[in-house]
Amino acid sequence: MTIADSDIHNPLQLKDVHLDDKLAIEDSDIVGDIIVESSNLEDVDIEYVEVSVLKIDSSNTHDVRLFDLEAESIEFVQTSIEGELHLESDELDRYLLLKEIMTNQQVELNDVTVGGRLQLLGSRFNARVKCEKLTIGGPLSADNTRFESEFMVEKGQPGSEINLSEATFNGSLKLRNFIVDEIYLSDAQVRGGCFMEDLFLKNGSLRLQDADFLSGCSLENVRTITRIDASGVRFTESLSIERGRARVGISLAEATIEEELLIEDVETPGAKAIELDLAGADIASGKIERTGDSLYDTDLTRTKLGDVSFESDDGELYGHLRCQGTQFSGFEFSDYQAELKQEEWKIHDPVIDDAIPTVEQSPPIDSAIFRAIWFFMGPINSMYKTMTAGRKLAANEELSVEKTDSEREGDGPRKDGKEHGDSARDNRNQVTDDPRLGDEKTFTPPATRSDVEDLQTTYLKAKNGANQVGAKKIASEFFRREMHYRQILHAAEQSGSRSLGWVRWLENATLRLTAGYGERPLRAIGSLLVTIFVFALIYLLVQPASVDGPLDALLVSIGSFATLIFSTTPQLSSQVGQTIAMIEGVFGAIFAALLVFTLTRSVHR
């Protein structure tokens, strides 16, 4: 059936029609609509035609070719197309709808202009779908649609947004070289690989939340005015984000990357406290690199971090990596030993240091005399700070409880709409436990016990991760920090367990001062020598008849100190002197064991 060079002033309707030959309409103007309903057609070939609406509904056809068609809209509804579907150089004032159709061969939309929306709804495409040089005024959407082969959108301006949420791509997904407001791929499943290249999202974000990528995903030179959001996404293979621009930052929070993550030279000019959000993510391996700048400010809260390398021009880690409860599983700490040593082994968020003191640092004056003084005064200074910090934590909690009781006794609803009694949680949560992209701060005082517990856990997990990869020296430094924050918690214990808390604080302080928590053999030796000199001074003060002077007192002290080692106790004339010698002998045995313990740990490292 052929219609050519005609002006038709009535609708053209084919219903319950069976054509063995193709339907061809050429060089014609049709005032009404072309409607094909419940029909079987061989081919449909329409070119150089003006029509109001073209609709093919509940029909079967082989090839469909629409070339240089001018219409208000085109609809394919519940139609099976056994051959190819080809639209080229068509201009539609309103929309293009492909709803619940099935195609078995290639679908190609080339140089098509749509004033409104382009919708692929509930359809199944068994062969390649290629959209090239599209100009769409509204959104391009593919809700609940299956693509069994490649789906590609390339060049042009394909819509105010591209919404591929909840679509299934059993082939590859390719988006290349075009401008769009925003792209949604939430809850989609991509099996054949995802490739996005040379995209500009001029008014929104690239949103991939909770999607599944069962092959590699590559984003190259993707530029967005806000962010790249891949939170909750599962990548069973690799993810690469190279070059490009994400103004606010990149979010991979709660994402899983089973093979490799590569992030390289993505600009984040509008980012605030966090540039790269990896909170709760599980990353097996990868590389995060930035040239010409410092490392990304990265949130690693509760992240499971495998063999991932961080590289930048300045080489600084501290202040850029925010570790909190981070689990290190194969992370090569040894590659960063120089940087960690320079930053005195700190990996937590530095913003919190003003509220919670860190472990003793290097002496503020670099001289031999001051280093000797600091050897003893550094731990004492830190112990004082832990006690002060613990008291502040307890005071903060008491203030929080008082405020809660006050609000609970008040009448009427709270101004913020919450129930009375919520303010205790509000005060405890003034710290932003998990900052997100766009947040101004990662920490807001006052500090709470929970913050110190997080720091202790952070260094506990870092210690375990360092031991796992054989970085024993680094593990020992992390252990010292773990014990430091534990001492603050002991100082903060209150109510019925307050006395027990101070006992634990004192135990911790003793281990810190005498042996650096078993990690400082020189401190054990220094403590041993101080004990000997202190007891020598006591012998001089007590003045037993058998002590003739300072040198003799020192020799007596040495003998008493080693009494349980050599089974020989110095014989002093007075009962008091003999008792002091026995007490020193106990100390000697303890310090000897402590020295052996610290030396053994040092050798093993």
C-alpha positions in Angstrom: 0.0 0.0 0.0 1.6 3.3 -1.2 0.5 6.9 -0.8 2.7 9.4 -2.6 2.4 13.2 -3.4 -1.0 13.5 -1.7 -2.9 16.0 0.4 -5.2 14.1 2.7 -7.7 16.2 4.8 -9.0 13.3 6.9 -7.4 11.0 9.4 -5.8 7.9 8.0 -6.8 4.9 10.2 -5.9 1.2 9.7 -7.6 -1.2 12.1 -7.5 -4.9 12.1 -5.6 -4.8 8.8 -3.2 -7.4 7.4 -0.8 -6.2 4.7 1.7 -8.6 3.1 3.4 -5.6 1.4 4.8 -2.5 3.1 2.9 0.6 4.0 4.7 3.5 2.3 3.7 7.1 2.6 5.9 9.7 0.8 5.8 13.4 0.1 2.3 13.9 1.5 0.4 16.2 3.8 -2.1 14.7 6.2 -4.3 17.1 8.1 -5.4 14.4 10.6 -3.7 11.5 12.3 -2.2 8.3 11.1 -3.4 5.5 13.4 -2.6 1.8 12.9 -4.4 -0.4 15.4 -4.5 -4.1 15.9 -2.9 -4.8 12.5 -0.2 -6.9 11.0 2.1 -5.0 8.6 5.2 -6.1 6.6 7.1 -2.8 6.7 6.2 0.8 7.5 8.1 3.4 5.4 7.1 7.1 5.9 9.2 9.9 4.6 8.8 13.6 3.9 5.3 13.7 5.5 3.5 16.2 7.6 1.0 14.7 10.0 -0.6 15.6 13.3 -0.1 12.3 15.2 1.4 9.0 14.2 0.3 6.1 16.4 0.9 2.4 16.0 -1.0 0.5 18.7 -1.3 -3.2 19.5 0.2 -4.2 16.1 2.9 -6.3 14.6 5.3 -5.1 11.9 8.7 -5.8 10.4 10.8 -2.8 9.6 9.7 0.7 10.5 11.4 3.7 8.9 10.4 7.3 9.6 12.4 9.8 7.7 12.0 13.6 7.7 8.6 13.4 9.4 7.0 16.5 10.8 4.4 15.8 13.5 3.1 16.7 16.9 3.8 13.3 18.3 4.7 9.7 17.5 3.5 6.8 19.6 4.3 3.1 19.5 2.2 1.3 22.1 2.1 -2.5 22.8 3.7 -3.2 19.4 6.1 -5.8 18.3 8.7 -4.8 15.7 10.5 -7.8 14.2 12.9 -5.8 12.1 14.6 -2.4 12.5 13.1 0.8 13.9 14.8 3.8 12.3 13.8 7.4 12.9 15.9 10.1 11.2 15.6 13.8 10.7 12.1 13.8 12.2 10.7 16.9 14.0 8.1 16.4 16.7 6.4 19.4 18.5 5.3 17.4 21.6 6.6 14.0 22.4 7.9 10.6 21.2 6.5 7.6 23.1 7.6 3.9 22.9 5.5 2.2 25.5 5.5 -1.6 26.1 6.9 -2.4 22.7 9.4 -5.1 21.8 12.0 -4.9 19.1 14.2 -7.7 17.8 16.6 -5.8 15.7 18.4 -2.4 15.9 16.6 0.7 16.9 18.2 4.0 15.7 17.1 7.5 16.4 19.3 9.9 14.4 19.1 13.7 14.3 15.6 13.7 15.8 14.1 16.8 17.3 11.4 16.5 20.0 9.9 19.6 21.6 8.7 17.7 24.7 9.6 14.4 26.2 11.0 11.1 24.8 9.8 8.1 26.8 10.8 4.4 26.6 8.4 2.9 29.1 8.1 -0.8 30.0 9.6 -1.9 26.7 12.1 -4.5 25.7 14.8 -4.0 23.2 16.5 -7.2 22.1 19.1 -5.5 19.9 21.2 -2.3 19.9 19.5 1.0 20.6 21.4 4.0 19.2 20.3 7.6 19.8 22.6 10.1 18.0 22.3 13.9 17.7 19.0 14.1 19.5 17.5 17.5 20.5 14.9 17.0 23.2 13.1 19.8 25.0 11.8 17.6 27.9 13.2 14.6 29.7 14.4 11.3 28.1 13.2 8.5 30.3 13.3 4.7 30.2 11.4 3.6 33.3 11.2 -0.2 33.9 12.7 -0.9 30.4 15.0 -3.8 29.4 17.9 -3.3 27.0 19.2 -6.7 26.0 22.0 -5.3 23.9 23.9 -1.9 23.8 22.1 1.3 24.6 23.9 4.4 23.4 23.1 8.1 23.5 25.7 10.3 21.6 26.0 13.9 20.7 23.3 16.6 20.6 21.1 17.8 23.5 19.1 14.8 24.6 16.6 16.3 27.0 16.4 18.4 30.1 17.3 15.3 31.9 18.0 11.6 31.2 16.2 9.3 33.6 17.2 5.7 33.3 16.2 4.7 36.8 15.1 1.1 37.4 16.0 0.2 33.8 17.9 -3.1 33.1 20.9 -3.0 30.7 22.0 -6.5 29.8 24.3 -5.0 27.2 26.5 -2.0 27.6 25.4 1.6 28.4 27.2 4.4 26.5 26.5 8.1 27.1 28.9 10.3 25.1 29.5 13.8 24.1 26.4 15.8 24.9 24.9 18.4 27.2 22.0 17.7 29.6 20.7 19.1 32.8 20.9 16.0 34.9 21.2 12.2 34.6 19.5 9.6 36.8 20.5 6.0 36.9 19.2 5.1 40.3 18.2 1.5 41.1 19.2 0.5 37.5 21.1 -2.7 36.7 24.0 -2.6 34.1 25.5 -5.9 33.1 27.5 -5.1 30.0 29.6 -2.2 31.1 28.9 1.5 31.5 30.8 4.2 29.6 30.2 7.9 30.1 32.5 10.3 28.3 32.6 14.1 27.5 29.3 14.9 29.3 28.2 18.3 30.7 25.4 18.3 33.2 24.6 22.0 33.3 22.0 22.2 36.0 22.2 19.1 38.2 24.0 16.0 39.2 25.0 12.6 37.9 22.9 10.3 40.2 23.7 6.6 40.3 22.3 5.8 43.8 21.7 2.1 44.6 22.4 0.9 41.1 24.2 -2.4 40.2 27.1 -2.4 37.8 28.0 -6.0 37.1 30.8 -5.0 34.7 33.2 -2.1 34.6 32.0 1.5 34.9 34.0 4.4 33.3 33.3 8.1 33.7 35.8 10.2 31.7 35.6 14.0 31.4 32.1 14.1 33.0 31.4 17.6 34.2 28.6 18.4 36.6 27.5 21.7 38.2 26.9 19.9 41.5 28.0 16.3 42.3 28.6 12.8 41.1 26.5 10.7 43.5 27.1 6.9 43.5 26.1 6.3 47.1 24.9 2.7 47.8 26.0 1.5 44.3 27.5 -2.0 43.8 30.3 -2.3 41.3 31.3 -5.9 40.9 34.3 -4.9 38.8 36.1 -1.6 38.5 35.0 2.1 38.6 37.1 4.8 37.1 36.4 8.5 37.3 39.0 10.5 35.3 39.4 14.2 34.6 36.1 16.0 34.6 34.5 18.2 37.2 32.2 17.6 40.2 31.7 21.0 41.7 30.5 19.9 45.1 32.3 16.6 45.1 32.0 12.9 44.6 29.9 10.6 46.9 30.6 6.8 47.1 29.0 6.5 50.5 27.9 2.9 51.3 29.1 1.8 47.8 30.8 -1.5 47.1 33.7 -1.8 44.7 34.8 -5.4 44.4 37.8 -4.9 42.1 39.4 -1.5 41.6 38.6 2.2 42.1 40.4 4.8 40.1 39.8 8.5 40.7 42.2 10.9 38.9 42.2 14.6 38.5 38.5 15.5 39.0 38.0 19.1 39.8 35.9 20.0 42.9 36.1 23.8 43.1 32.9 24.3 45.2 33.5 21.5 47.7 33.5 22.4 51.4 34.5 20.1 54.3 34.4 16.9 52.2 35.4 16.5 48.6 35.2 12.7 48.4 32.7 10.8 50.5 33.6 7.2 51.0 31.8 6.7 54.3 30.7 3.1 54.8 32.1 2.1 51.4 33.8 -1.3 50.8 36.7 -0.8 48.4 38.9 -3.7 47.5 41.7 -1.8 45.8 42.5 1.2 43.7 44.2 4.6 43.3 43.0 8.0 44.2 45.3 10.6 42.6 45.4 14.3 42.1 48.1 16.2 40.3 48.8 19.9 40.7 47.0 20.1 44.1 46.7 18.4 47.5 44.9 15.2 48.1 41.1 15.2 48.1 39.5 15.8 51.5 38.2 12.3 52.0 35.7 11.0 54.5 36.6 7.4 55.4 34.0 6.9 58.2 33.4 3.2 58.7 35.0 2.5 55.3 36.5 -0.9 54.6 39.6 0.1 52.8 41.7 -2.5 50.9 44.9 -1.9 48.8 44.1 1.7 47.9 46.8 4.2 47.2 46.5 8.0 47.7 48.7 10.2 45.7 49.1 14.0 45.3 51.8 16.5 44.6 52.3 17.6 48.2 52.2 14.1 49.6 50.3 15.0 52.7 47.8 12.6 54.2 47.0 14.1 57.5 44.3 16.8 57.2 42.9 15.2 54.0 42.0 11.7 55.0 39.3 11.6 57.7 39.5 8.2 59.3 36.8 7.2 61.8 36.1 3.6 62.6 37.9 2.8 59.3 38.6 -0.9 58.7 41.9 -1.4 56.9 42.0 -4.7 55.0 45.2 -4.9 52.9 46.0 -1.2 53.0 49.7 -0.8 52.5 50.7 1.5 55.5 54.4 0.9 54.7 54.0 3.0 51.5 53.2 6.0 53.7 55.6 5.5 56.6 57.5 8.7 55.9 54.4 10.8 55.6 52.9 9.2 58.8 56.1 9.8 60.7 56.1 13.4 59.7 52.6 13.8 60.9 53.4 11.9 64.1 51.3 8.9 63.1 47.9 10.7 63.1 45.2 9.6 60.8 42.0 11.1 62.4 40.2 14.3 61.6 42.5 17.1 62.8 39.5 19.4 63.4 38.8 17.5 66.6 42.3 18.1 68.1 41.3 21.4 69.8 38.6 19.5 71.8 40.3 16.2 72.4 44.1 16.2 73.1 46.4 14.0 71.0 49.1 11.8 72.3 52.4 13.4 73.3 54.1 15.1 70.3 57.7 16.0 69.5 59.3 18.6 71.8 58.5 22.2 70.8 62.2 23.1 71.0 64.6 21.0 69.0 67.6 20.8 71.3 69.4 18.0 73.1 68.7 19.4 76.5 65.0 20.1 75.8 64.6 16.6 74.3 66.0 15.1 77.5 63.6 17.2 79.6 60.7 16.4 77.3 61.5 12.7 77.6 60.0 12.8 81.1 57.7 15.9 80.9 56.0 14.9 77.6 54.1 11.9 79.0 53.3 13.9 82.2 51.9 16.7 80.2 49.8 14.3 78.1 48.5 12.6 81.3 47.4 16.0 82.7 45.6 16.7 79.4 43.8 13.4 79.4 42.6 14.0 83.0 41.4 17.5 82.0 39.7 16.3 78.8 38.0 13.4 80.7 36.5 15.9 83.2 35.3 18.1 80.4 33.6 15.1 78.8 31.9 14.2 82.0 30.8 17.9 82.5 29.4 18.0 79.0 27.3 14.9 79.6 26.1 16.3 83.0 25.1 19.5 81.2 23.3 17.5 78.5 21.3 15.6 81.1 20.4 18.7 83.1 19.1 20.4 79.9 17.2 17.3 79.0 15.5 17.2 82.4 14.7 20.9 82.1 13.0 20.5 78.7 11.2 17.4 79.9 9.6 19.4 82.7 8.5 22.2 80.3 4.9 22.5 79.1 3.8 22.5 75.5 5.5 21.4 72.3 9.1 22.2 71.4 9.7 24.9 68.9 11.4 22.4 66.6 8.4 20.1 66.6 10.2 17.3 68.4 9.0 15.6 71.6 10.4 16.6 75.0 13.4 14.3 75.9 14.9 14.4 72.5 17.4 17.1 73.4 19.9 14.6 75.0 20.2 12.9 71.7 20.4 16.3 70.0 23.3 17.4 72.3 25.2 14.2 71.9 24.9 14.4 68.2 26.2 17.9 67.8 29.2 16.2 66.3 28.7 15.5 62.7 29.5 11.8 62.9 29.3 11.3 59.2 29.6 14.6 57.2 28.2 14.7 53.7 29.1 16.6 50.6 28.3 20.3 51.1 28.7 20.3 54.9 30.6 23.3 56.2 32.3 21.4 59.1 33.2 17.8 60.0 33.0 18.5 63.7 31.1 20.9 66.0 32.0 21.1 69.7 31.5 20.2 72.4 33.2 16.8 72.2 31.5 13.8 73.7 32.4 10.4 75.0 31.3 8.9 71.7 33.8 11.0 69.9 36.7 9.6 72.0 35.4 6.1 71.6 35.4 6.6 67.8 39.0 7.7 68.0 40.0 4.7 70.1 38.2 2.4 67.7 39.9 4.1 64.7 43.4 3.5 66.0 42.5 -0.1 67.1 41.4 -0.9 63.6 44.3 0.9 62.1 46.7 -1.1 64.3 45.0 -4.4 63.2 45.2 -3.3 59.6 48.9 -2.4 59.9 49.7 -5.8 61.6 47.8 -7.6 58.8 50.3 -6.2 56.2 53.4 -6.6 58.4 53.8 -2.9 59.2 54.7 -3.6 62.8 56.4 -0.2 63.6 53.3 1.7 62.4 51.1 -0.7 64.3 52.9 0.1 67.5 52.4 3.8 67.0 48.7 3.3 66.4 48.5 1.2 69.6 50.0 4.1 71.6 47.2 6.3 70.3 44.6 3.7 71.0 45.8 3.6 74.6 45.9 7.4 74.9 42.3 7.8 74.0 41.4 4.9 76.3 43.0 6.9 79.2 40.7 9.8 78.4 37.7 7.5 78.6 38.9 6.3 82.0 39.1 9.8 83.2 35.5 10.5 82.0 34.0 7.5 83.8 31.6 8.8 86.5 28.8 7.9 89.0 29.2 4.5 90.7 32.2 3.5 88.7 34.1 6.8 89.1 36.7 5.4 91.6 37.2 2.4 89.4 37.7 4.8 86.4 40.5 6.6 88.2 42.2 3.3 89.1 42.1 2.4 85.4 43.4 5.8 84.5 46.3 5.4 86.9 47.1 2.0 85.5 47.1 3.4 82.0 49.2 6.4 83.2 51.8 4.1 84.8 52.2 2.0 81.7 52.5 5.2 79.6 55.1 6.8 81.8 57.3 3.7 82.5 57.2 1.9 79.1 55.3 3.9 76.5 52.7 1.2 76.6 55.3 -1.4 76.0 56.5 0.3 72.8 59.4 2.4 74.2 62.4 0.4 75.5 64.3 3.6 76.3 61.5 4.7 78.6 61.6 1.4 80.5 65.4 1.9 80.9 64.9 5.5 82.0 62.3 4.4 84.5 64.6 1.8 85.8 67.4 4.3 86.3 65.1 6.8 88.0 63.9 4.2 90.4 67.5 3.3 91.4 68.4 7.0 92.0 65.3 7.7 93.9 65.9 4.8 96.3 69.5 5.9 96.6 68.3 9.3 97.8 66.0 7.6 100.2 68.9 5.6 101.7 70.8 8.9 102.2 67.8 10.5 103.9 67.2 7.5 106.2 70.9 7.3 106.9 71.3 3.6 108.0 74.7 3.0 109.6 75.8 0.9 106.6 75.5 3.7 104.1 78.5 6.0 104.2 77.8 8.4 101.4 76.1 9.1 98.0 78.2 6.5 96.1 77.6 3.9 98.8 73.9 4.7 98.7 73.9 4.2 94.9 75.6 0.9 95.2 73.2 -0.2 97.9 70.3 0.9 95.7 71.6 -1.1 92.7 72.1 -4.2 94.9 68.6 -3.9 96.3 67.1 -3.3 92.9 68.6 -6.5 91.6 68.0 -8.5 94.8 65.3 -10.8 93.2 67.5 -11.3 90.1 70.7 -12.3 91.9 69.1 -13.7 95.1 71.4 -11.5 97.2 69.9 -8.8 99.4 72.3 -6.0 100.8 72.5 -6.4 104.6 71.5 -3.1 106.1 71.9 -2.4 109.8 68.4 -0.9 110.4 65.1 -2.6 110.1 63.8 0.4 108.1 66.6 0.2 105.6 66.1 -3.5 105.2 62.4 -2.9 104.5 63.2 -0.2 101.9 65.6 -2.6 100.2 63.0 -5.3 100.0 60.5 -2.9 98.5 63.1 -1.8 95.9 63.7 -5.4 95.1 60.0 -5.8 94.2 60.3 -2.8 91.9 63.4 -4.2 90.4 61.7 -7.5 89.4 58.8 -5.6 87.9 61.0 -3.2 85.9 63.2 -6.1 84.8 60.1 -7.9 83.4 58.9 -4.7 81.8 62.2 -4.1 80.1 62.3 -7.6 78.8 58.8 -7.2 77.5 59.4 -3.9 75.7 62.7 -5.2 74.2 61.0 -8.3 72.9 58.3 -6.3 71.3 60.9 -4.0 69.8 62.9 -7.0 68.3 59.7 -8.5 66.9 58.9 -5.2 65.1 
